[in-house]
Amino acid sequence: MVGDMSIGSGIALFVIGAILAFAVNVQLDVINLDLIGYLLMGAGAVIFIIGLVLMARKRESTTTTRSAVDPASGEAVQRRTTTSNDDPLV
């Protein structure tokens, strides 16, 4: 869920920054809107990439296979367990 929110907010920051940098033609003495637009675009790109990395990490899983001998029958028994990073119990 965090990755999804990061991707959306990164896109929103990038779009707002692009509007300020390229579409708004207002000259103010106190604030440079072009610079603020470029900063917002950079921050949006960084947040977007962080969101992608978080989503990729969330989808990783680990599979563990254990072998043992059943004492009752004497046959080999294999137990396979898969654990995912987005599991709340991990």
N, CA, C and O atoms as a GROMACS GRO file, in nm:
protein
  360
    1MET      N    1   0.081  -0.119   0.000
    1MET     CA    2   0.000   0.000   0.000
    1MET      C    3   0.086   0.126   0.000
    1MET      O    4   0.052   0.226  -0.064
    2VAL      N    5   0.198   0.122   0.072
    2VAL     CA    6   0.286   0.238   0.076
    2VAL      C    7   0.345   0.267  -0.062
    2VAL      O    8   0.357   0.383  -0.101
    3GLY      N    9   0.381   0.161  -0.136
    3GLY     CA   10   0.435   0.180  -0.270
    3GLY      C   11   0.337   0.245  -0.363
    3GLY      O   12   0.374   0.329  -0.445
    4ASP      N   13   0.209   0.207  -0.352
    4ASP     CA   14   0.106   0.267  -0.436
    4ASP      C   15   0.090   0.415  -0.407
    4ASP      O   16   0.077   0.496  -0.498
    5MET      N   17   0.092   0.450  -0.279
    5MET     CA   18   0.078   0.591  -0.241
    5MET      C   19   0.199   0.671  -0.286
    5MET      O   20   0.184   0.786  -0.328
    6SER      N   21   0.317   0.613  -0.280
    6SER     CA   22   0.437   0.683  -0.323
    6SER      C   23   0.435   0.708  -0.472
    6SER      O   24   0.476   0.814  -0.519
    7ILE      N   25   0.389   0.610  -0.548
    7ILE     CA   26   0.384   0.627  -0.693
    7ILE      C   27   0.286   0.739  -0.730
    7ILE      O   28   0.317   0.823  -0.813
    8GLY      N   29   0.169   0.739  -0.669
    8GLY     CA   30   0.069   0.842  -0.698
    8GLY      C   31   0.114   0.980  -0.657
    8GLY      O   32   0.096   1.076  -0.732
    9SER      N   33   0.171   0.993  -0.538
    9SER     CA   34   0.216   1.125  -0.494
    9SER      C   35   0.337   1.171  -0.574
    9SER      O   36   0.354   1.291  -0.596
   10GLY      N   37   0.422   1.079  -0.618
   10GLY     CA   38   0.535   1.116  -0.703
   10GLY      C   39   0.489   1.171  -0.837
   10GLY      O   40   0.544   1.270  -0.887
   11ILE      N   41   0.388   1.107  -0.895
   11ILE     CA   42   0.334   1.156  -1.023
   11ILE      C   43   0.269   1.292  -1.003
   11ILE      O   44   0.286   1.382  -1.085
   12ALA      N   45   0.194   1.309  -0.893
   12ALA     CA   46   0.128   1.437  -0.866
   12ALA      C   47   0.231   1.549  -0.849
   12ALA      O   48   0.214   1.658  -0.905
   13LEU      N   49   0.337   1.524  -0.773
   13LEU     CA   50   0.441   1.626  -0.756
   13LEU      C   51   0.508   1.660  -0.888
   13LEU      O   52   0.536   1.777  -0.916
   14PHE      N   53   0.534   1.559  -0.969
   14PHE     CA   54   0.598   1.582  -1.098
   14PHE      C   55   0.509   1.668  -1.188
   14PHE      O   56   0.558   1.760  -1.253
   15VAL      N   57   0.379   1.639  -1.191
   15VAL     CA   58   0.286   1.715  -1.276
   15VAL      C   59   0.274   1.859  -1.227
   15VAL      O   60   0.275   1.952  -1.308
   16ILE      N   61   0.262   1.878  -1.096
   16ILE     CA   62   0.252   2.014  -1.042
   16ILE      C   63   0.381   2.092  -1.072
   16ILE      O   64   0.376   2.209  -1.109
   17GLY      N   65   0.495   2.025  -1.057
   17GLY     CA   66   0.622   2.091  -1.089
   17GLY      C   67   0.634   2.126  -1.236
   17GLY      O   68   0.684   2.233  -1.270
   18ALA      N   69   0.587   2.038  -1.324
   18ALA     CA   70   0.593   2.067  -1.468
   18ALA      C   71   0.502   2.185  -1.504
   18ALA      O   72   0.537   2.267  -1.588
   19ILE      N   73   0.386   2.192  -1.439
   19ILE     CA   74   0.296   2.305  -1.464
   19ILE      C   75   0.363   2.435  -1.420
   19ILE      O   76   0.359   2.534  -1.492
   20LEU      N   77   0.424   2.433  -1.300
   20LEU     CA   78   0.490   2.556  -1.253
   20LEU      C   79   0.610   2.593  -1.341
   20LEU      O   80   0.634   2.711  -1.366
   21ALA      N   81   0.685   2.494  -1.386
   21ALA     CA   82   0.806   2.524  -1.463
   21ALA      C   83   0.777   2.566  -1.606
   21ALA      O   84   0.845   2.654  -1.660
   22PHE      N   85   0.677   2.505  -1.669
   22PHE     CA   86   0.659   2.527  -1.813
   22PHE      C   87   0.533   2.604  -1.851
   22PHE      O   88   0.531   2.668  -1.956
   23ALA      N   89   0.428   2.600  -1.769
   23ALA     CA   90   0.302   2.661  -1.810
   23ALA      C   91   0.274   2.795  -1.745
   23ALA      O   92   0.202   2.877  -1.801
   24VAL      N   93   0.330   2.820  -1.628
   24VAL     CA   94   0.303   2.945  -1.558
   24VAL      C   95   0.412   3.045  -1.596
   24VAL      O   96   0.531   3.021  -1.576
   25ASN      N   97   0.369   3.160  -1.651
   25ASN     CA   98   0.463   3.264  -1.693
   25ASN      C   99   0.443   3.389  -1.608
   25ASN      O  100   0.411   3.496  -1.660
   26VAL      N  101   0.464   3.375  -1.478
   26VAL     CA  102   0.450   3.488  -1.387
   26VAL      C  103   0.587   3.517  -1.328
   26VAL      O  104   0.655   3.426  -1.280
   27GLN      N  105   0.628   3.642  -1.331
   27GLN     CA  106   0.756   3.682  -1.275
   27GLN      C  107   0.732   3.747  -1.139
   27GLN      O  108   0.665   3.850  -1.128
   28LEU      N  109   0.787   3.685  -1.035
   28LEU     CA  110   0.777   3.740  -0.901
   28LEU      C  111   0.917   3.773  -0.851
   28LEU      O  112   1.013   3.703  -0.883
   29ASP      N  113   0.929   3.881  -0.772
   29ASP     CA  114   1.059   3.920  -0.720
   29ASP      C  115   1.103   3.829  -0.605
   29ASP      O  116   1.223   3.806  -0.588
   30VAL      N  117   1.009   3.777  -0.529
   30VAL     CA  118   1.042   3.701  -0.409
   30VAL      C  119   1.066   3.553  -0.440
   30VAL      O  120   1.156   3.493  -0.382
   31ILE      N  121   0.987   3.494  -0.531
   31ILE     CA  122   0.989   3.350  -0.557
   31ILE      C  123   1.016   3.325  -0.705
   31ILE      O  124   0.957   3.390  -0.792
   32ASN      N  125   1.104   3.231  -0.734
   32ASN     CA  126   1.130   3.188  -0.870
   32ASN      C  127   1.047   3.062  -0.894
   32ASN      O  128   1.085   2.954  -0.849
   33LEU      N  129   0.936   3.075  -0.964
   33LEU     CA  130   0.845   2.961  -0.985
   33LEU      C  131   0.907   2.853  -1.072
   33LEU      O  132   0.874   2.735  -1.057
   34ASP      N  133   0.996   2.890  -1.163
   34ASP     CA  134   1.063   2.789  -1.246
   34ASP      C  135   1.148   2.696  -1.158
   34ASP      O  136   1.144   2.574  -1.175
   35LEU      N  137   1.224   2.754  -1.066
   35LEU     CA  138   1.307   2.675  -0.977
   35LEU      C  139   1.222   2.584  -0.888
   35LEU      O  140   1.255   2.467  -0.869
   36ILE      N  141   1.115   2.637  -0.835
   36ILE     CA  142   1.025   2.554  -0.752
   36ILE      C  143   0.966   2.441  -0.835
   36ILE      O  144   0.952   2.329  -0.786
   37GLY      N  145   0.931   2.469  -0.959
   37GLY     CA  146   0.879   2.365  -1.047
   37GLY      C  147   0.980   2.254  -1.073
   37GLY      O  148   0.945   2.136  -1.070
   38TYR      N  149   1.104   2.293  -1.099
   38TYR     CA  150   1.209   2.192  -1.121
   38TYR      C  151   1.236   2.111  -0.995
   38TYR      O  152   1.257   1.990  -1.003
   39LEU      N  153   1.234   2.176  -0.878
   39LEU     CA  154   1.253   2.104  -0.752
   39LEU      C  155   1.139   2.004  -0.728
   39LEU      O  156   1.163   1.891  -0.686
   40LEU      N  157   1.016   2.046  -0.756
   40LEU     CA  158   0.902   1.955  -0.739
   40LEU      C  159   0.910   1.838  -0.837
   40LEU      O  160   0.875   1.725  -0.802
   41MET      N  161   0.954   1.865  -0.959
   41MET     CA  162   0.969   1.757  -1.056
   41MET      C  163   1.076   1.658  -1.010
   41MET      O  164   1.057   1.536  -1.023
   42GLY      N  165   1.187   1.707  -0.958
   42GLY     CA  166   1.291   1.618  -0.907
   42GLY      C  167   1.243   1.536  -0.788
   42GLY      O  168   1.269   1.416  -0.781
   43ALA      N  169   1.174   1.602  -0.695
   43ALA     CA  170   1.122   1.530  -0.579
   43ALA      C  171   1.018   1.426  -0.621
   43ALA      O  172   1.015   1.316  -0.566
   44GLY      N  173   0.935   1.460  -0.718
   44GLY     CA  174   0.836   1.364  -0.767
   44GLY      C  175   0.900   1.243  -0.832
   44GLY      O  176   0.853   1.130  -0.814
   45ALA      N  177   1.008   1.265  -0.907
   45ALA     CA  178   1.077   1.153  -0.970
   45ALA      C  179   1.141   1.062  -0.865
   45ALA      O  180   1.135   0.940  -0.877
   46VAL      N  181   1.202   1.123  -0.763
   46VAL     CA  182   1.264   1.042  -0.657
   46VAL      C  183   1.159   0.961  -0.581
   46VAL      O  184   1.180   0.843  -0.555
   47ILE      N  185   1.047   1.023  -0.546
   47ILE     CA  186   0.942   0.952  -0.474
   47ILE      C  187   0.883   0.842  -0.560
   47ILE      O  188   0.851   0.734  -0.510
   48PHE      N  189   0.868   0.867  -0.690
   48PHE     CA  190   0.817   0.764  -0.781
   48PHE      C  191   0.909   0.643  -0.784
   48PHE      O  192   0.862   0.529  -0.780
   49ILE      N  193   1.040   0.667  -0.792
   49ILE     CA  194   1.137   0.556  -0.796
   49ILE      C  195   1.137   0.480  -0.664
   49ILE      O  196   1.145   0.358  -0.663
   50ILE      N  197   1.128   0.552  -0.552
   50ILE     CA  198   1.121   0.485  -0.422
   50ILE      C  199   0.996   0.397  -0.414
   50ILE      O  200   1.002   0.286  -0.361
   51GLY      N  201   0.884   0.446  -0.465
   51GLY     CA  202   0.761   0.366  -0.466
   51GLY      C  203   0.776   0.240  -0.548
   51GLY      O  204   0.727   0.134  -0.508
   52LEU      N  205   0.844   0.249  -0.662
   52LEU     CA  206   0.866   0.130  -0.744
   52LEU      C  207   0.954   0.028  -0.672
   52LEU      O  208   0.929  -0.092  -0.678
   53VAL      N  209   1.058   0.078  -0.604
   53VAL     CA  210   1.148  -0.012  -0.531
   53VAL      C  211   1.073  -0.080  -0.417
   53VAL      O  212   1.090  -0.200  -0.394
   54LEU      N  213   0.989  -0.005  -0.345
   54LEU     CA  214   0.912  -0.065  -0.235
   54LEU      C  215   0.815  -0.171  -0.286
   54LEU      O  216   0.795  -0.273  -0.221
   55MET      N  217   0.754  -0.147  -0.401
   55MET     CA  218   0.662  -0.246  -0.457
   55MET      C  219   0.737  -0.370  -0.502
   55MET      O  220   0.686  -0.482  -0.486
   56ALA      N  221   0.857  -0.353  -0.557
   56ALA     CA  222   0.936  -0.469  -0.601
   56ALA      C  223   0.982  -0.551  -0.481
   56ALA      O  224   0.982  -0.674  -0.488
   57ARG      N  225   1.020  -0.486  -0.374
   57ARG     CA  226   1.063  -0.558  -0.253
   57ARG      C  227   0.947  -0.632  -0.190
   57ARG      O  228   0.966  -0.740  -0.134
   58LYS      N  229   0.828  -0.575  -0.198
   58LYS     CA  230   0.711  -0.635  -0.134
   58LYS      C  231   0.673  -0.767  -0.201
   58LYS      O  232   0.614  -0.854  -0.136
   59ARG      N  233   0.706  -0.785  -0.325
   59ARG     CA  234   0.665  -0.904  -0.399
   59ARG      C  235   0.764  -1.019  -0.390
   59ARG      O  236   0.739  -1.126  -0.445
   60GLU      N  237   0.877  -1.000  -0.323
   60GLU     CA  238   0.973  -1.108  -0.310
   60GLU      C  239   0.920  -1.214  -0.215
   60GLU      O  240   0.847  -1.184  -0.120
   61SER      N  241   0.955  -1.339  -0.242
   61SER     CA  242   0.914  -1.448  -0.154
   61SER      C  243   1.029  -1.547  -0.139
   61SER      O  244   1.117  -1.556  -0.225
   62THR      N  245   1.026  -1.620  -0.029
   62THR     CA  246   1.129  -1.718   0.001
   62THR      C  247   1.062  -1.853   0.018
   62THR      O  248   0.964  -1.865   0.091
   63THR      N  249   1.115  -1.955  -0.048
   63THR     CA  250   1.063  -2.091  -0.036
   63THR      C  251   1.166  -2.177   0.035
   63THR      O  252   1.282  -2.182  -0.006
   64THR      N  253   1.123  -2.245   0.141
   64THR     CA  254   1.211  -2.332   0.218
   64THR      C  255   1.158  -2.474   0.210
   64THR      O  256   1.039  -2.497   0.233
   65THR      N  257   1.245  -2.569   0.177
   65THR     CA  258   1.207  -2.710   0.171
   65THR      C  259   1.286  -2.785   0.277
   65THR      O  260   1.408  -2.776   0.282
   66ARG      N  261   1.215  -2.860   0.361
   66ARG     CA  262   1.279  -2.939   0.466
   66ARG      C  263   1.242  -3.085   0.446
   66ARG      O  264   1.127  -3.119   0.418
   67SER      N  265   1.342  -3.170   0.463
   67SER     CA  266   1.320  -3.314   0.451
   67SER      C  267   1.338  -3.378   0.588
   67SER      O  268   1.425  -3.339   0.666
   68ALA      N  269   1.253  -3.476   0.616
   68ALA     CA  270   1.261  -3.550   0.742
   68ALA      C  271   1.208  -3.691   0.717
   68ALA      O  272   1.145  -3.719   0.615
   69VAL      N  273   1.235  -3.776   0.812
   69VAL     CA  274   1.186  -3.914   0.803
   69VAL      C  275   1.070  -3.929   0.901
   69VAL      O  276   1.082  -3.898   1.019
   70ASP      N  277   0.958  -3.978   0.848
   70ASP     CA  278   0.840  -4.003   0.932
   70ASP      C  279   0.870  -4.123   1.022
   70ASP      O  280   0.898  -4.232   0.971
   71PRO      N  281   0.865  -4.105   1.155
   71PRO     CA  282   0.900  -4.216   1.243
   71PRO      C  283   0.800  -4.332   1.237
   71PRO      O  284   0.837  -4.446   1.265
   72ALA      N  285   0.677  -4.304   1.203
   72ALA     CA  286   0.575  -4.411   1.201
   72ALA      C  287   0.594  -4.502   1.080
   72ALA      O  288   0.588  -4.624   1.093
   73SER      N  289   0.616  -4.443   0.961
   73SER     CA  290   0.624  -4.524   0.840
   73SER      C  291   0.768  -4.544   0.792
   73SER      O  292   0.794  -4.638   0.716
   74GLY      N  293   0.860  -4.459   0.834
   74GLY     CA  294   0.998  -4.470   0.789
   74GLY      C  295   1.021  -4.409   0.652
   74GLY      O  296   1.130  -4.424   0.597
   75GLU      N  297   0.922  -4.340   0.595
   75GLU     CA  298   0.936  -4.278   0.463
   75GLU      C  299   0.984  -4.134   0.478
   75GLU      O  300   0.961  -4.068   0.579
   76ALA      N  301   1.052  -4.088   0.373
   76ALA     CA  302   1.099  -3.950   0.371
   76ALA      C  303   0.980  -3.857   0.343
   76ALA      O  304   0.899  -3.883   0.254
   77VAL      N  305   0.972  -3.750   0.419
   77VAL     CA  306   0.865  -3.652   0.405
   77VAL      C  307   0.929  -3.517   0.379
   77VAL      O  308   1.024  -3.477   0.447
   78GLN      N  309   0.876  -3.446   0.280
   78GLN     CA  310   0.925  -3.312   0.251
   78GLN      C  311   0.819  -3.210   0.287
   78GLN      O  312   0.700  -3.229   0.262
   79ARG      N  313   0.864  -3.100   0.348
   79ARG     CA  314   0.773  -2.992   0.384
   79ARG      C  315   0.822  -2.866   0.316
   79ARG      O  316   0.938  -2.827   0.332
   80ARG      N  317   0.734  -2.802   0.241
   80ARG     CA  318   0.770  -2.682   0.167
   80ARG      C  319   0.691  -2.564   0.226
   80ARG      O  320   0.569  -2.571   0.240
   81THR      N  321   0.762  -2.455   0.260
   81THR     CA  322   0.701  -2.336   0.317
   81THR      C  323   0.741  -2.216   0.232
   81THR      O  324   0.859  -2.197   0.202
   82THR      N  325   0.644  -2.135   0.193
   82THR     CA  326   0.670  -2.014   0.117
   82THR      C  327   0.633  -1.894   0.203
   82THR      O  328   0.523  -1.886   0.257
   83THR      N  329   0.728  -1.800   0.214
   83THR     CA  330   0.707  -1.680   0.293
   83THR      C  331   0.722  -1.560   0.202
   83THR      O  332   0.817  -1.552   0.124
   84SER      N  333   0.629  -1.466   0.212
   84SER     CA  334   0.632  -1.345   0.132
   84SER      C  335   0.663  -1.226   0.221
   84SER      O  336   0.627  -1.227   0.339
   85ASN      N  337   0.729  -1.123   0.167
   85ASN     CA  338   0.764  -1.005   0.246
   85ASN      C  339   0.642  -0.922   0.283
   85ASN      O  340   0.648  -0.849   0.382
   86ASP      N  341   0.532  -0.930   0.208
   86ASP     CA  342   0.414  -0.852   0.241
   86ASP      C  343   0.324  -0.925   0.340
   86ASP      O  344   0.214  -0.879   0.369
   87ASP      N  345   0.369  -1.039   0.391
   87ASP     CA  346   0.295  -1.115   0.490
   87ASP      C  347   0.298  -1.040   0.623
   87ASP      O  348   0.406  -1.005   0.669
   88PRO      N  349   0.184  -1.014   0.689
   88PRO     CA  350   0.187  -0.939   0.813
   88PRO      C  351   0.250  -1.017   0.929
   88PRO      O  352   0.287  -0.957   1.029
   89LEU      N  353   0.262  -1.148   0.917
   89LEU     CA  354   0.316  -1.229   1.025
   89LEU      C  355   0.467  -1.240   1.021
   89LEU      O  356   0.528  -1.289   1.116
   90VAL      N  357   0.529  -1.195   0.912
   90VAL     CA  358   0.674  -1.209   0.896
   90VAL      C  359   0.744  -1.092   0.960
   90VAL      O  360   0.867  -1.085   0.958
   0.00000   0.00000   0.00000
